[in-house]
Amino acid sequence: MSTVGEYLKTWKLKLSTTKTVSLVFHLNNKEAKPELKVNHSNITLSFCSRPQNLRIMLDRSLMYRRHIGSLRKKFKSRVTLLKQLAGYGWAGATTLQIATLALVRSTAEYCTPVWCRSAHTCLDPVINDALQIATGCLHPTPMYNLPILAGIQPAELCRKRATLSLARCPMEPGHLLHYIH
C-alpha cells in the first residue's frame, strides 16, 4: 500500500476509503479464501469477494461469469422489446436498426476490452437474435451474414477495435501511462 500511497501523492489524488475494497486474486483456491486486512492511512479497507466497478462485476478468477450472465439477462429483455416493436408493424427497417444499436450493441460494447477474452463470452447468440429481428431474416440465415444485412459492424470486429484502441492509448505522448516505465 505504500506504493499506492506514493502514486496517489505524486498525482495529488485521494483514496476514497468508503468505496475502496480489497480482494484476493489467486489461482490456488485455498490461498484465495482468507480475508485481507489492508490499511491505508490508518483506516482498514473492507473486504469484498465479488466487487463491482463501473458496472463490471469482478470475480476471483477474472472469468467474468457473473458479469456476462447479467448481460445475457439484460439482452434477453431488450430483445423482447425489439420483438414487440417489430410486431406492431409501424416500425420500419431503419427504426429497428437504430433500436438494435441503441438497446443491444451499446450495452454489448461497454468495457469489452476487459471481458472479451473470457471463456464465457457467449453473448453473440443473443446479439444475433436482435439482428434477426432488425433485418427480418429467418433462423436458417447464416449468422455471419446478419451484421452485413443489418448494416452494422460485426460484434467480433467491434471488440477487436475497442481493444486495439485501448492498447494504443499509452503510446500517445499526452497519456498518463506514457510516462510510466
Buried (B, 14 or more C-beta within 10 A) or exposed (E): EEEEEEEBEEEEEEBEBEEBBBBEEEEEEEEBEEEEEBEBEEEEBEBEEEBEEEEBBBBBBEBBBBBBEBBBEBBEEBBEBBEEBBEEEEBEBEEBBEBBBEBBBEBBBBBBBBBBEBEBBEBBEBBBBBBBBBBEBEEEBEBEEBBEBBEBEBBEEBBBBBBEEEEEEEEEEEEEEEEEE
